[in-house]
Amino acid sequence: MTTFVNPRSQSRKGRKTTEFWEVKIIDSDGTIKPARISVREAMERPNGRKVVLRFNSTKQAIGDEAGLLSGVLGLLGSDYEKFPICKESWHKITTKDKVYNECVKQIFYFDEDSEGTIKKNILKSIGKSWKEARLRLYRDFYEPTFTMEQNIEQHPPGIDRDHWRWFLEYRAKVEKKEKRD
């Protein structure tokens, strides 16, 4: 069984990865059938089956599939092995297309639109999750009364020490700039 996401990211506060969604699954032979699936199960990509996504006229996912998609994208965005925290912005992340093709397109079945709106919206959602996850990490693990070295020693589990150092130094620059402005 292949899992797409770092298991540590599945313990996000306030998010239910065990909630079940009523969706349609397509098998490798093209057979479509109803299924009840959780975000965690979707992340495990069961036996070549994919969740069929439906979209409205503005290319937004609809139905229970939209909820499942949102949960999957949230977990992907908080997976620091796929999207490291040591980048200044989401625009500088170079693994977006790889994760889109190797994860999203392997979990969900849908036709791409010619304008690329669906992909753009999916990547935007992952990027929002990535930004929120970084803020949550900082809030939960940075201790203002500690020295920089103490904070680095207390790096979050699953986060490389050097990545955490880079992120703390980056946050210090951002906060200093915000105070100046």
N, C-alpha and C positions, 0 to 999 in steps of 0.2 A: 504494500500500500504506500503510495507516494503522497506525502503531505507537502503542500506548496509553501507553507508559512512556518516560521519559527514558532514552536509551541508556546514559548513565553509570551508572544504577542496575543495569544488567545485568552489571556487572563485580564484583559482590559477592564477597567472599572466601569460599571454602569452599562456594559454591553452584554447582551445575551447571545451566546454562540450556540445555545442549546434549544432555542425557540425553533419550532418547526414551521415550514412554509409549504403551502399546497401549490405545487408546480407541475409542469409537464416535463418529462425527461425523454430525450431521443437517444435510442441505442445506436450502435455503430451500423446496424443494418437498416436504419431509417425508421424503425418502429417508435411511435410516440405513445407514451402512457403516463397517467397521473402518478405522482409520488409525493410523499411527505419527506422533506429534507431540511436539515439544520445547516447553518453556516459551516459548522465544523465538518459535517459530512460532505458538503459541497467542496470544501478545501481538499478533501481526500481524493477527489476525482475518481469516483467508483466505476471501475471496469469499462472505461471508454464511453460511458454515458455522459451526456451533457444536459444542462438545464436549458430549456427553450425560453429565450427572452422575447417578450412582446413589447412593442413601442407604440406610442401615440403619434399623431401627425407632426409633432415637434421633436421627434426622435428621443423622447424620454421613456425610460423603461416603465412599464405599468404592471399592475397586479402584484400578487405575492412574490413573483419573480423579482420585482423591483426592490422589495425588502431584502430578499436573499442577496441580490447583487450589491446592495448597499453594505450589508454585513461583510461580504467577501472583500469588497474594496476597502472597507475600514481596516480589516485585518492585514490586507496587503500593504496599505499605507503605513502601518505601524510595525512592519517587519524590517528591522534594521540591517538584516543581511541583504535584503533586496534593495533597500533604499537607505544608505548610510546617513547618519545625522550630521556628518561633517561636510556639509555643503551649505553655501550661503543662501541658496534659494532652490525651490523646486525646479526652476528652469535649468539649473546646472546639473541636475540628476541625469546621468547618461543611461541608466538601466530601464527607463520607462517602457520603451518599445519591446524590449526583451520580456519584461514581466507581463506586458499586455498580451504578447503572442504566446508565451509559455504558460501563463496562468489563466488570465481572463478568457482567452479564446479556447483554452482546453477545458474550462469548467462550463462555459456558456455557449449555446448554439444560437447564432443570429447572423443575418446578412448585414454586411457593412454597407453603409450608405455612401454614395459617390462623393458627397461633400466632406466626409470624415467627421461628421458631427457626433456620431455615437462614440467613436474612439476619443475624440476631444473631450466629451463630457465624462467619460469613464476615467481618463487620465486626470482631469480636473478634480474629480471626486477623490481619487487616490492621493493627489497632491494636497488636498485640504486635510485629509486624514494624517498625512505625513507631518504637516505643519502642526496640527493639534497634538499629535503624539510627542513631538519635540517639546512643545510647551508643557505638556503634562510631565514629561521626564524632568524638565528643569524644575518645575514646581515641586515635584515629589522627591527629588534627590539632591538638589542644590541646597546647601545650608549656609545662609549668609554669615553666620558667626564663625564658620570654619575658614581656614586659610585656603588658598587655591590648591595647594598640595593635599590637604586633608579632604577637600571635595573630590579631587581626582582619585584619591584612594578609595573613596566611597562610591565609585562609579556603579551605575545600575547593572544588574546581572544581564548578561547577553550583549552588553555594549563594550566594545574594545576600549581599553584605557586611553589609548592615544586619540581615538575618536571623541571620547568624553572630554579630554583635555582641549582638543580643538574646539568643541562645541562650547565649553565654558569660556574659553578665551573670546570666541566669537560673540557670545551673549554679553560679556563684559564690555566689548567694543560697542555693541548695539545700544546697551543701556547708557553708556557714557555719551554716545551721540544723541540719544533721546533727551537726556538731561540738558545738553547744550542747546538743542533746538527749541 
